[in-house]
Every structure is written in C-alpha cells, then in structure tokens.
Amino acid sequence: MITTITISKEIKEEVEKVKGNKKWDEFLMELINIYKEYKKEKIKNLLNEVKKDINNEELDKIEQEILQLRRNNNFRDYKI
C-alpha cells in the first residue's frame, strides 16, 4: 500500500539532505529505529537516576507493579 504524507517544501528539502540516496521506506525506518533507541536510552537513564534515590524494597515493589502492568496490557518485556 502506498500513502502520501503532506509536509512543507522547506521540511522536505531539509529531510532530503539527510536522506541522501536512500529510499523513503529505508530512510524512515532508520529514523524510527534511531528514535526508539533514543527513547529507550532516555528511559534507561531516568530509571538509573531513580534507582539511586530509592531503597531496594521500594525498587522491588515498583518492578513488580511494572511487570503486572505489562502482563495486563500485553507489553513486551525489555531488559533495563
């Protein structure tokens, strides 16, 4: 299925500079993967900061609540 995304001419010109010779699908998938990795790293860093400020008992309780939330909502497990 082919779709169209409407963007301004200025944005298209900037994106094409970064895209280079890649096909749009390839470029956008790469961009999505970079964004996902960035978000994952940001969350990981935030969790590491939080871990510094709480004790092990509180941490265990939070981890159990997260696991339960993931199970209830069919989320995938990620190693942190």
N, C-alpha and C positions, 0 to 999 in steps of 0.2 A: 504494500500500500504506500502510495506517495502522498505526502502532505506539504503544505506551504506554511511557512512562518513569516509573518509580516514584521519587518524591522526597519528602522530609519536607514537612509542611504549612508549616513555617517557611521553608524554602528556596523553596517555591512562592510564598509571599506576597512574599518579597524579589524574586524574579525577575519577578513580575507588576508590581511597582512600576517596575522598569526597562523592562520590555517595553512598557508603555503599551497603546496600541490596535493595535499590530502583530499580525499573525497569527503563530502559533508558528513556522511554517516560515520566514517572513521574519526574525523576531527571531533564531532560532537560526543561520540562515545569516549574518546580520550579525555575530553573536557569533563564529562560526567564522572569518570573514574578519578580524575585529579580532585574534583570537588568532594567526592565521597571520602577519599583518603584524607583530605584536609579536615573534613568534619570529624572523622574517626579520631584523628590525631588531636584535634581540639578537645574532644570529649575525654580522651585518654588523659591529656594534660590536666584538665579540670578535675577529673576524678583523683588523679595523683595528688593534687593540691588539697582536695577534701580529705583524702586519707591521712594527710599529715595532721589534720585538726581533730580527728575523732579517734576514740579508742577501739580496740578490737571487737568488743561486744557490740558496739553501735554499728561497726562496719559489717559484722556478720548479719545483723538484723537487716540492714539495708540491702545486702547482697541477696538474702532470702526473699525479700519483698520484690526485688528486681526480677529474680528468677520466676517467682509466682506470676508477676505481671507479664513476663514473656510467654509463659505457658498459657495463660488465659487469653492472650492475644495472638498466639501463633507466631511470635517473633523468633527470628533466628538467634542463636547464641553466638556472641562474639567474645573472643579472648581479650581481656583487658590487662 
